[in-house]
Amino acid sequence: MAKKIVNYLILLVLIIPLTGCATMEGLRQKNREQSTTIVNLSNEVERLNTELDKLTMAKTELVKTKLKLEKKLQEEISRGDLKVKMEDRGVVVTMVAEVLFDSGKAAIKDPSKKTLQKVASVLSKGKTSDNFIYVEGHTDNVPIKYSGYKSNWELSTKRATEVLHFFIDKCKINPRRLAATGYGEQRPLVSNDTPEGRAKNRRVEVIISPDKIVKKRN
């Protein structure tokens, strides 16, 4: 019996250090994992702070662009021909369709070309000169007749691309910055139930995005 007790004690003496070693190694591994997690979190916080700084700078640049546009276009704004506002997607210049085009047509009227040149002059200078520009065409919900276009989709798209080509051909804006889209009647600002509402929905919007083009490397 005494011999069995001695053997049991010897076994405990041998097991306890081994268990302690296993526990210490587990702690070391846990510490290594925690250290890696801390480093990763620190890197992520640094990345997010950098992105926040970029967004703040981009927002500041867009605010300045909005103020320049309002100053340049104050005559048109006072007449109610267009509006300039800040949205999440960027600075939005909303132009009344009747100012730019005849009813059911997509050819830009000569008087409104001066307005588009004013817009382009602001977009071509300063820190927003590399920002993307999106041109969107919109209509009301009245089906078009006798215009040569299948539907309001085609008309709105043609109007948007006409403004886009004017910016490229006459104002020399980098075509890599530009994109055009037609939404037809699908994105109204207000109800189409009244003539005033339909007039507001017939529009072209020029959006100066906070996103910038990636410059080509030589």
C-alpha positions in Angstrom: 0.0 0.0 0.0 2.8 2.4 0.9 4.6 1.5 -2.3 1.4 2.5 -4.3 1.2 5.8 -2.5 4.8 6.6 -3.3 4.3 5.7 -6.9 1.2 8.0 -7.1 3.2 10.9 -5.5 6.0 10.4 -8.1 3.4 10.4 -10.9 2.0 13.7 -9.6 5.4 15.2 -9.3 6.0 14.3 -13.0 2.5 15.5 -14.3 2.3 18.9 -12.5 5.3 20.5 -14.3 4.1 19.1 -17.6 0.6 20.6 -17.0 2.2 23.9 -16.0 4.2 24.0 -19.2 1.1 23.3 -21.3 -0.8 26.1 -19.5 2.1 28.6 -20.0 2.3 27.7 -23.7 -1.4 28.3 -24.0 -1.1 31.7 -22.4 1.8 32.6 -24.6 -0.3 31.6 -27.7 -3.3 33.6 -26.4 -1.0 36.6 -25.9 0.4 36.3 -29.4 -3.2 36.2 -30.8 -4.2 39.2 -28.8 -1.2 41.1 -29.9 -2.0 40.4 -33.5 -5.6 41.5 -33.0 -4.4 44.7 -31.4 -2.1 45.5 -34.3 -4.8 44.7 -36.9 -7.3 47.0 -35.0 -4.7 49.7 -34.8 -4.1 49.5 -38.6 -7.8 49.6 -39.3 -8.3 52.6 -37.1 -5.5 54.4 -38.9 -7.0 53.5 -42.3 -10.4 54.7 -41.2 -8.9 58.0 -39.9 -7.2 58.5 -43.3 -10.4 57.8 -45.2 -12.2 60.3 -42.9 -9.6 63.0 -43.6 -10.0 62.4 -47.3 -13.8 62.6 -47.1 -13.6 65.8 -45.0 -11.2 67.3 -47.5 -13.4 66.3 -50.5 -16.5 67.8 -48.8 -14.6 71.1 -48.2 -13.6 71.2 -51.9 -17.2 70.5 -53.0 -18.6 73.3 -50.7 -16.1 75.7 -52.3 -17.2 74.5 -55.8 -20.9 75.0 -54.9 -20.2 78.6 -53.8 -18.3 79.3 -57.0 -21.2 77.9 -59.1 -23.7 80.0 -57.2 -21.7 83.2 -57.7 -21.1 82.4 -61.4 -24.8 81.5 -62.0 -26.5 84.0 -59.8 -28.4 85.5 -62.8 -29.8 82.1 -63.9 -30.6 81.2 -60.3 -32.5 84.5 -59.8 -34.5 83.8 -62.9 -35.4 80.3 -61.7 -33.6 78.6 -64.6 -31.5 76.4 -62.3 -30.7 75.5 -58.8 -27.4 74.5 -57.1 -27.5 72.3 -54.0 -25.3 70.0 -52.0 -26.4 66.3 -51.7 -24.7 63.2 -50.5 -23.8 62.3 -54.1 -22.1 65.7 -54.6 -22.9 69.2 -55.9 -26.1 69.0 -58.0 -26.8 71.7 -60.6 -30.5 71.2 -61.7 -31.5 72.9 -64.9 -35.0 73.4 -66.2 -35.5 71.4 -69.4 -37.4 74.2 -71.2 -34.4 76.5 -70.7 -32.1 74.0 -72.5 -34.4 72.4 -75.1 -37.6 72.9 -77.1 -40.5 70.6 -76.2 -39.8 67.0 -77.3 -36.4 68.0 -78.7 -32.8 67.3 -77.6 -30.9 70.1 -79.5 -29.4 72.6 -77.0 -30.8 76.1 -77.4 -28.2 78.7 -78.2 -29.0 81.0 -75.3 -28.5 78.2 -72.8 -25.1 77.3 -74.2 -23.7 80.3 -72.3 -25.0 78.9 -69.1 -23.4 75.5 -69.7 -20.1 77.2 -70.5 -20.3 79.0 -67.1 -20.9 75.6 -65.4 -18.0 74.1 -67.3 -15.6 77.0 -66.4 -16.0 76.2 -62.7 -15.7 72.4 -63.2 -12.5 72.9 -65.2 -10.5 74.8 -62.5 -9.5 74.3 -58.9 -9.3 71.2 -56.8 -12.4 69.7 -58.3 -11.0 69.7 -61.8 -10.5 65.9 -61.7 -13.8 65.0 -60.1 -16.3 62.8 -62.0 -19.3 64.6 -63.6 -22.6 62.8 -64.1 -25.2 64.2 -66.4 -28.7 63.0 -65.9 -31.8 63.6 -68.1 -35.3 63.5 -66.6 -38.8 64.0 -68.0 -42.4 64.1 -66.7 -44.8 61.2 -67.1 -46.6 62.5 -70.2 -46.1 60.2 -73.2 -44.3 62.0 -76.0 -45.8 62.3 -79.4 -44.5 63.4 -82.8 -40.9 63.8 -81.5 -39.2 60.9 -83.2 -38.3 59.3 -79.9 -39.8 56.0 -78.9 -40.4 57.1 -75.3 -39.3 59.5 -72.5 -36.4 57.1 -71.8 -34.8 57.9 -75.2 -35.5 61.6 -75.0 -34.0 62.0 -71.5 -31.0 59.9 -72.5 -30.4 62.0 -75.7 -30.7 65.2 -73.8 -28.1 64.0 -71.2 -25.7 62.9 -73.9 -26.1 66.2 -75.8 -25.0 68.1 -72.7 -22.2 65.7 -72.2 -20.9 66.2 -75.8 -21.2 70.0 -75.3 -19.0 69.8 -72.3 -16.4 67.7 -74.2 -16.5 69.4 -77.7 -17.1 73.0 -76.8 -15.8 73.3 -73.2 -12.9 70.8 -73.5 -13.7 68.9 -70.3 -11.8 65.6 -70.1 -14.2 62.9 -71.4 -12.9 60.4 -68.8 -14.6 62.5 -66.2 -18.0 62.3 -67.8 -21.0 59.9 -67.9 -24.5 60.4 -69.1 -27.8 58.7 -68.1 -31.4 59.0 -68.9 -34.1 58.2 -66.3 -37.2 59.3 -68.2 -40.1 59.7 -65.8 -38.8 57.3 -63.2 -37.2 59.7 -60.7 -39.6 62.7 -60.3 -38.8 65.4 -57.8 -42.5 66.1 -57.1 -45.9 64.8 -58.2 -46.8 64.9 -61.9 -50.4 65.8 -61.1 -50.0 69.5 -61.9 -48.4 71.4 -64.7 -46.1 73.1 -62.2 -45.0 69.7 -60.9 -44.4 68.3 -64.4 -42.3 71.4 -65.2 -40.1 70.7 -62.2 -39.6 67.1 -63.2 -38.5 68.0 -66.7 -34.9 68.7 -66.0 -31.2 68.0 -66.6 -29.0 67.5 -63.6 -25.2 67.9 -63.5 -23.6 66.2 -60.5 -20.1 66.9 -59.4 -19.1 63.8 -57.5 -16.6 63.7 -54.7 -14.9 60.8 -56.5 -11.9 61.6 -58.7 -10.6 60.0 -61.8 -7.3 58.1 -61.6 -4.8 60.0 -63.6 -3.0 58.0 -66.3 0.7 57.3 -65.7 3.2 57.9 -68.5 
